Amino acid sequence: MPAVRTSPFPASTVLGYPRIGPDRELKRALERYWDGHATADELRQEGARVRERTWRRLRSLGLDALPSNTFSYYDQVLDTAVALDAIPDRYRGASPLDTYFAMARGAPDVAPLRMTKWFDTNYHYIVPEIGPDTVFRPVPDKAVAEVREAKALGLDTRPVLIGPVTFLLLAQAPAGAPKGFRPLDRLGDVLDVYGRLLAALAAEGVGWTQLDEPALVADRTGAELDAVRRAYEYLGTLTTRPGLFVASYFGDLGEALPVIARTPVEAVGVDLVRGRTPVQALGEELALKTVVAGVVSGRDVWRAGRERALATLRALRVRVDRVVVSTSCSLLHVPHSLERETGLDPALLRRLAFADEKVAEVVELARLLEAAPRVEPFPAPDVHGDTEAGLPVWETRSPYPVRAAAQAGRLGLPPLPVTTIGSFPQTDELRAARAALARGELPVTGYEDRVRVEIERAVRVQERLGLDVLVHGEPERNDMVQYFAEHLDGFAVTRHGWVQSYGSRCTRPPILHGDVHRPAPITVRWAEYARSLTDRPVKGMLTGPVTIVAWSFLRDDLPLREVMLQVADAVRAEVLDLEAAGVPVIQVDEPALRELMPLRRAAQDAYLAWAVAAYRRATSGAGDRTQIHTHLCYSDADQIIAAVDALDADVTTVESARSHGRVLREPAVRDFGRGLGPGVYDIHSPRVPAAEEVEELLEAVLRVLPAERVWVNPDCGLKTRTYEQVEAALATMVAATGRLRERLARQPSSSSSSV
């Protein structure tokens, strides 16, 4: 007899919830464990407390269906790899927990797996490594344990897994895999394991399982759509399984909608915030399904338009078997609660909703839907505005060869100049001073004295190690976006609005709610102070307009292009003030350049042209002798290298070490017309790279680019590392560069791209 759930899906749910804890309890527990100050049991106990608090909070808010297995010590994609036992052999041998963290963070003798952005968000996931010889087996321990934990509290939950198609599409083949192999080729083997995982959950009495398939909202080939069909026809016809809820988010299912609709899955989740599929079309395809309707945004902090959301839900209800009210995606991307945000303007506060408030909105909408007449409502208005108009570019700088010559004469740098991306470690003394300032226990002058001490320390370390272009270390900055938001009109910052970026790394995205103006210079005095300490060139450090916009919660009452114009003009003013102060190198970082790019190819070219125009607007006023740098990290720069070139920065630095030189395999890199610094040191791992690794990566760079355009740098800023780790890694980087310089000097032409 089939053991498949047939009872109705509850009326309200969410696709996920923040997992770091309201006070970042999990972050602190992780870092204590990694630093050797807590045991594995103590870490697990804190994890259990976070889970219990989450489930009890969701139930207290009135939510009907609670998700489980959304908790993670690092990343949900990595958790899915572990559930399939898809662990590369080089990581095995330690305890399960330390094996897990070695894949995420590396270990002394092994580099971590690659990390990149989760679709178009600022969350980072660990990229699974799946080869033709990967042996899969079901490891349901984590998912089953969370089901049991919740049951002990008297709560039934719905376990969440990354769906098999998305998991394989996000994976990468290992080095040495046969040409043409794709992880998706292993779908049959993976489906067998998923079937056994579902059977294990069914044996625990689980009624529904959520399989997340966000990859289906991007363009998919015919073969990939056929994989979707195969996957859910197979899983849907299993005789021992929970009910299957396939969740999509971040956009429309598009051509995947009829494919998934024709499979035996019982429930389908649709994003009705970012998605534009008409309700009528959804009804035609999903008439016999339960539709989990994502009408409350999981990506912003604004209250839902209740009347519009309710109208959409009512229109959908008359067309499909059952409607469940939900969030558009997991609430992982928003802060926990507004309860303690007492410092925000009351007028702004009334417009906001964090995770808890969004859960309450879901519950309220479900109640209103149940009470509403079961007739066709008036059509809900289309709220999608036109955001594709281009931005004007102001002045055009001189051609790159002209600028390069002027900058070379001013800077006098050696071949393969060595620099860092910007930030240096945030020391305990600095953090203590910042906390004391916030509590009112330290005057501003005392805090600024500590900042000066930290700047001098960073400068002296760089001088001693032999770097060529220095940074001031950014000790005055708590975050590369929040710092600027605090100094620009139109932004608000929170006290407790933390959002997970990856692992234990959290950010507090500012809230852009009004017109943006720069009332005064922001960075000039700290750049001038650093320059006063050294004779070497010092970079001014700015965050670019695209990244400021991408990493903020944006106002919903103004077209995005107009918001971007205002931010670009503020950055432009700062660039001009730094130049006027005599700063010879100005770095305007755009790590989020790819992040805002639409998931559908048809809209990507227009976005890239628009994003490039915003950057050019911010930087085009600089003179030829001022060298403009930019930086992109963990955003698949290889996929947009032509657009990166169009930014017209004199030097671009990109992540390369963690992805093992992936960007260098792109044909467009050989045609890159300006300075390029593919990172040679993965800063997101505490591991110090071996000299041979750095030298090997530099040699790979020089095989594709002429030496006169190659820069040497880490993958990203050094804020999250310790000085001990940083000094050792930078010393290795400088030593490897020195050896290559010597070899280049012995060659007939130093511009040769072969070493």
N, C-alpha and C positions, 0 to 999 in steps of 0.2 A: 504494500500500500504506500503511495507517495507520501512523504513527510514534508509537504509544502504548505506554507502558511496561506490560508484563504480568508482570514478575518480582515476587516478593513484597516487601512493605515489610519493612525490617529489624526486628529484635525489640525494639529500645529506641530512644527518641528523647526530645528535649525540644522544647517549642514555641518556645523562645527563651531567651536568656541575657543577663545584665547586660552592658552595652556601654560603660560609662564607664571600665573598667579597675580592677584591684584597688586602685590608689592614686590613682584619679580622674585618670589620665593624660589622658584625652580632655577632661575639664573644663578642665584647665590649658592644654592645647593650644588649645582653643576660645577661651579668654579671652585668651591671648597673641595669637591672630590678631585677635580683635575689637579689642584695644587697640593693634594696629599693631606688636607686638613679634615677630611671626612671619609668615612668608610662607605663601601658599596651599600651596605644595609641602611646607613643613614640617608644616602641619596634615595634609595627606594622608598624609605618611609616618608620623605618629603614629597616624592611623586605621588604616593598614595593619598597624602593629605590634600594635595592640589586636586586630584581627581574627585575625591569625596566632596570637597568644597564646591567644585564645578557642578556635579550632579545635583547636590542639594540646592544650590542656587537656582539652577534651571527649573527644578521642580517647584521651588517656592515662588517663582515668577509665573507659574501656571502652565508651563510648556507640557504638552501631552507626550511627545515622543523624544527621548533623550538619546543623543549619539554617544557611543563609546569607541575606544580605540582611536580617538582623535588626539589623545595625549601622546607626547613624544619627548624623549630625552634629547633629541636633536632635530629629526626631520621625518615626516610621514613617508616620503618616498624611500628613504633608507630603511624605515621600519618594514615596508612592504618587501624590500629585497631580503631582509632577514627572515620574514615570514615564508619566503620561498627558498630559504637557505642559499640564496644567490650571493655567496661571499667568496670573492677571489681568494685563492689558496694563500697568497702572500700575507693575508691578514689573520689567518687561522693560527691557533696555538695558544692564545691568551684566553682569559675568561670571556664568557659571552659579552659582558658589558664592555670590557676593554677592547675586544675585537670590534664591537660596534663603534666605539669612539676612535679607534685607529682608522676605520674607513672614513669617518667624518673629519678627523683632525690630524691624522697621521700619527706615527710613532717614531722613536729614534731611528729605526732601520727601514722605515717604509713611508712613502709619501701618501697623502690621503687621496681618496677619489675626487674626481672633478666636481666642482660646485658651480651652479649657474642660477639664473633667475627663473622663478616659477611663473611661466607665461608672462603677462604684462604687469606683474606686481613687483614690489620691492622685497618680497620673500625669496630666499635662496634655498634650493634643494640640492641634495647630493645625487649625482648622476650615477645610476647603477651601471655596472659593467657586465654585459651579457655576451658570451661567445658561443660558438658552435658546440663547445665541449662543456659548458656550464651544466652541472648536475643539480637538478631541482628536487626538493622534497618539502612537504608541508611542515611548517613549524608554527602551529596555531597558538603557542603558549601565551603570548602577550594578549591577543584578542580574547581568548578564552578566560584568562585571568581577570581582565577588566569586566567581562560579563559577570563573573562570579563575585567580584568586589561589589559591583552595583547591586546584585541580588542580595548580598548580605546586608545591604542598607535598605532592602525592601523595594528596589527599583529595577525595572526592566529597561534594557538599553538596546540600541540598534548599532552593532559594530560597523565601522567604516573602514574600507580598504581602498587603496588606489586600484582602479579597474585594470584588467589585464592588457587592454589595448594601449591605454595611456602609459602604463608602466613600461611596456616594451618600446613605445615610440619615444619616450624620454630617455631610455637607456642608450648606451653607446657600446660599440664593439671594442674588445681589448686590442692592444697592439699585437700585430701578427695574425689577426683574423683573416680568413681568406677574402680576397677581393670580391666585392659584391655582397658579402654577408651583411645582413641587418638583424638586429635583435628580434624584430617582428617575425623573422623566419622560425623562431622557436615558439610560436604561439601555441601549437598543439601540445607541446610538453608543459607549458605554463598553465594551460587550461586544465590539464589533468590535476595539477597541484591546487589550483583554485577550487576545483570541484571537491577535493578532499578537505580543503580549509572550510568550505561551506558545510560539508557534512559534519565536521567537528563542531561547528557553531550550532547546527541543527540539533546535534546530540545534547547541547547545553540548554535546549529549549528556546533558542533565539527565534523570534518570529520574522524579523526583517533584517536584511543586510544591505548596507549602502556601498555601492561600487562607484567611485568617482571617476568620471571620464571627461575631464575638461579638454583633453586633446581633440575631442570631436567638434569643438566650436572653431577650430582652425581649418584651413583648406586641407582636404584629404584626398589622396589618389583613389582610383578605382580599387586597387589592390588593398589599400588600407580600409576602405569601406567594406570590402568583402571580408576582411579580418574582423570587423565589428559584427557583421552578420554571423560569421562562423562562431565567434566567441559567445554571443548571447543566445544563439540557437542551441549551442552545446550546454551552456550553464542553465538555460531556461528549461531544458528537458531533463535535467537531473531529477532523480526520484527522491533524493534525500537532500534537502536544502531549505534554508529560510526563503521567505518572499524576497524577490530581487528588486531593489530600487537603484536604478542607474541615474546618477546625478551628473548633469552638465552645468557648467557655469563659465562666466567671463564672456558670454556672447551667445549667438544663435547656433543651434545644431545644424542648420542649413541642410546640405545634402545628406547628412547623417540622420536627420529626423525620420524620414520614411524607412530607413534601414533598421534603426532601433525599434521603431513602432511595429515592425512586422515580426519581431522576435517574441518569445513567450515571457519576457520580463513583465512583472506586474505593475511597476511604478516607474515613471520617468520624471526627473527633475529638470525644469527649464528656468533659465535666467530671464525674468521679465523686467529687469532694470536695464541691463546692457543689451539685451536681445531685442530684435525688432521684428521677429516673426509674428504676423498678425494672429490674434486669438482665433479667428476663423480657421486659419491654416493649421494651428495646433489642434483644434477640435477635429478637423478632418482626419488628421493622422493618428491622434491619440484618443479617439472616442471611447475605446474599450479599456483604457488604462486609468490608473490613478495618476494624476498629474500633481507633482509637488511644485507649487507655483512660487518662485522666488520673487516676491514683490517688495520685500524690504532689503535695501542694499546692504551687502556685507563689505563694501569697499569705501564708503564715505561715512561722515559723522553727522549727516543731516537727518532730521525727522522725515519719515515717509509722508508723501502726500496721501492722506488717508482716503479721501473721496476718490481720487484717481485709482489707487490700489484696489479699493473695494469694487469699483466699477469693472476693473479688469478681472478680478476674481469672479464676480457674478456672471460676466460674459463667458468666462471659461467654464463655469459650473454647468451652464445649460448645454454644453457641447461634449463634455467628457463624463466618464463614469463616476469619478470622485476627484475633488480638489482638496489638496492639503496646503495650508498656508505656511510659507517658509521664507528664509533669507535667500538672496540671490546666489550666495556662495558661503563658505565658512566665515564666521566672525573672527577668525584668526587675524584678519587684516585691520581690525579696529581695537581701541583700548577697552578695558574691562567695564568701567562704570563712570558716570558723571558725579557720583555721590560726593566725592571729596574735592571736586573742582570748584572750590569756593572763591578762587581769585578771578574767575572769568566774568566778563560783563554780563549782568542779568539778561539783557536783551539778546545777547548772543547765546547764552546758556539755554534759553527757551527754544532755540532753533536746533539744538544739538541732540544726538542720540548716539551713545556708545553701545557696547555689546549688550549690556543688561537692558538698556532702554529699547534696543532693537528687538530683543526677545519679548519684551512687554508689548511692543507694537504688533509682533506676529500673533501673540495670544489675543490681543484686542481685535485684530482683523479677523481671526478665526471665529471669535464670538459674534462679530457683526455680520460675517458671512452667513453663519448659521441662522441668524435672526432675519436676514434680508429675504424679501420675496423671491421665489424661484422663477423669475421671469427675466427676459432680456433687459438689461439696463440701458441707459443712454450711453453712446460710445464715449470712451475715455479719450481726452485730447492727447495728441502726439506731442511729447515734451522733448523730443530729440532735436536739439538745435544744430545749425550749420556751423561746424568747427573746422572746416577744411580750407577756408580762405587763407591765402598765403600772407606772409609778413613782408613788408618792404625791407630791403637792405639799404643801409645808409652808404657811407663811402666805401669804395673798393680799394683795398690796400694794394701797394705795388706788387708786381709779380714776385713769386717766391725767390727766384735767383737774386733779384735785386735786394730783397730783404735779407736773405741769407748772407750776402756779402757784407751788408751794413752791420749785421749782428755779429758776424765773425770778427770784424774789426773792433767792435766795442767789447766783446766778451773774451776773446783770445783763448778759447777752450781747446784742450787736446783732443785727439781722436777718441771716439767712444766715450764722450763725457758721461760722468757718473752723477746721478742725482737721486733723490727720493721723491715720493708722490706728494708729501706735504706734512702729515701729522707725525709726531713722535709720541712715545709712551706717555700716557696720563698717569703720573706717579701718585702714590698714596698721599704724599704731602699736598699735591695739587688738588686732589679730590677732597681732602679734609678742609683745605682752605675754601674751596667752592661751597662745600656744605655749611661751613661756618658763616660764610657770606650770606647764604640763603636764610640761615637762622637769625641773622642780625647780630651775630657774635663777633664778626670781623668787619672792620670798615673797608670801603672800596679801596682805599689807598693801601691797606695791608694786603688785600687780595692781589692787587696789581703788582706789588713788590714780589709776591710769590711767582706771578706770571713772568716777570723779568728774570728771576732766578732760573726758571725752567727754560726760557728762551736761550739764555746764555749757555746753559748745560747742553742743549741740543746743538747749538752752533759749535761749541768747543768739541763735542764728540765728532761732528762731521769734519771739522778741520783736522783733528787728530787722525781720523781714519783715511783722509785723503779724498773726500768727495769734491767734485768740481763746481757744481751749482748747489747752493745750500738752501735750506728752508728754515723758517723760524720755529717750526714744530707745532704751532697752533695750540699752545697750552690754554689760551684764553677761550677756546671753543669747546663747548660740550658736544656739539654735533655740527656737521658741515652744512646742514640746512637750517636747523633751529637757531644757530648763532646769528645767521643773517636775518632770519625772521624776527628775532628780538630787536633788531636795529632798523627794521623797515616798518613804516606805517602800513596798515591793512592786514597785519597778521596778529594772531593771538597764540600764546603758547600755554600748554597745560603743565600741571605739577605731577600728575600721575598717569598721563595718557600714553603709556608704554605699549609698543607693538613689537612683536618678535620679527627680527630680520633673518636670523639663522641661529641655531644652537642656543647659546646664552646671550647672543648679541641682540640688544633691543634699541629701538629709537623712539623718540617722542615727536611724531610728525606735527608741525605747526598747522594752525587752521587759518587759511587765507580767506578772509570774510569781507574785505573791503578793498577800496582802491589802494594800490601800492605806490608808495613814494619813499625816497631815501632822504631823510631829513639832514643827514650829516655823513661825512666819510666814516667808514666802518673799520677798515683794516690798515689804514695808512700809518698810523703811529707805531703799530707793532712791527710793520715791515721796516720802517725807518730805524727803530731801535735795533733790530737784528742787523741791519746794514752797518750800524755804527760799531758793531763788535768784530767785524771781519773785513778783509780786503777782497774776499771772493764774492762772486755774484750771488745775490739772494733773490729768491722768487717771491713775488707777491702771490697770495693764494686766495682764489675766489671760487665760489660755486656758481655754475652756469645757470641760465634761466630755465632750461628744460628740466634740469635736475631739481631746482627749487620748486618748480611746479609739480613735477612727478612725485616728489617726496613730501608734499603737503596735502592736507585735506582741502580741496578747492571749493570756493564759493559756487553755489549752484544758480546764481541769478545773473551771470554774465557769461557770454560766449568765451570759450577757452582761449581763442586767439587774442581777445582783448586783454585777458589776464596775462598772457604770455608777453604781450607788448609792454605792459607796465613793468613786469619783472625784468625784461631785457633792458629797458631803459635805466632801471636802478643799477643793474650790473655794469652797464656802459659807463655810468657816471663814476663808479668806483674804479674802473679800468683807467679812465682819464686822470683821476686824482692820483693813482699810484704812479702813472707815467710822469705826471708833473712833479712828483716827489723824487724822481730820479731812479725809480725801481727799474732795472734793466730787463727783467724776465717776469712775466705775469702769467700765472697758470689759472685758467678758467675751466674747471672740471665739469664734465658731463657724463658721469657714470650711468645716468639713467636715460641716455639718448635712445637706446633701443627699447627701453622699458615701456614707453608710451606708444610704441609702434603697434598699429592694429594687427590683430591675429590673422585677418584675411588679407591675402596678397593684393587684392584689387584696390585696397585703400592705403597700402604701405608707401608707394612712391610719393603720393601727395603728402603724407605725414612727414616723410624724411625731408622733402623739399621745404616744408614748413618749419621743421625743427632746425634745419641748417640755417634757414633765414633768421630765426630767432638768435642763434649763436652769433652769426655774422653781424647782426644788429648790435649785439653787446660788445663785440671786439673790434669792429672794423675802424673805429676811430683811432686806434693805436698807430704810432709812427713806425717807419721801417726799422729803426734801430731797436725798437722794443720787441723782444722775442715773446710770442704768445704760445703757451703750451696748453694742452688739454689732456684729460685722462678719462679712460673708460675702463670699468672693472666689472667682471662677472656678468657681462651683458651680451655675450656672443658677438663681439666686435667683428669677428671674421665674416659674419653674415651681412654687415653693412659697411664694409671697408670703403666702398666708393663714396658713400655719404660721409664717412669720417674724413676722407680726403677733401671733400667739398667744404668742410668746416673752415678750411684755409688756415688752420693753426700751423705755426712754424714747426712745432714738435708735438706729436701725439704719443702718449704712453698707454699701453693696454695690458690687460691680464694675459699671461702666457705660461707662466711656470706651472700653475695648478692644472691647466689643461694640456700640459706637456707639448707646448708649441703648436697647438692646433691652428692658431691664426696664421702661422707661417706656411701652412699647406695651401692657403688660398692663393690662386693665381693673381688676384688683384693686388696682393701685397707687393709683388715685384714691380708693379707700376705705381706704387705709392710715391707721390711726388715730393714729399717733405720729410722732415725728421721723424723717426719712429723708434719708440722704445718698448719692444715686447718684454714684459716683466720677466726677470730671471730668478725671482725669490718669492715663494708663496707665503704671504704674511698671515693668512688665515689659519695657519698651523703653527704651533709653538716650536715645531721642529726646525733646527738650523740646517740649511742645505749643505751637502758636501761640496767642496771646491770643484770636483769633477762634474757635478750636475750643472753648476752655474756655467762653467766653461763650455760644456757640451751644448747648452742652450744658446750661448753667445755665438758659438761656431755655426749653429743652425741658422741664426739670424744673418750672419755674414755670408752665408751661401745664397741668400735671396735678396739682400740689400747691400748697396755700396757702403763701405765703412764710414764715409763722411756724413751719412744720414742716420747712423745708428746711435741710439742712446742706451745707457745701461741704468736700470732702475728696478725696484721691487714691483710686485703685482699691484700693490695698493698702499694706502697709508699705514703707518706703524702704530696707530693709537692703541690697538688692543694687545700689543706685545709688551714685554718687559725690556728694560734697557740691556740686561744681560743677553737676552735673545737677539735684540736688534744689533748690538755692537758686534756680536759674533757673526751674524749673517751679513752685515754690511762689510765687515772686514774680509769675509770670503768673496763677496761681490767685487770689491776693489782689487783684491789680489788676482782674481781671475781676469779682470779687465787689464791689469798691468801686464800679465803674461801675453795676452792677445795683442796689446799695443806693441810689445817688443817684437812679436812675430810679424806684425804688419810693417813695422819699421824696416825689417830686413828684406821685405819684398820690393820689387822694382817700383811699384806704384802703390801708395797707401790707400788709394781709392779702390783697390781690387776687392771684389766681394767674395774672395776665396781665401781661407786661411789653412 
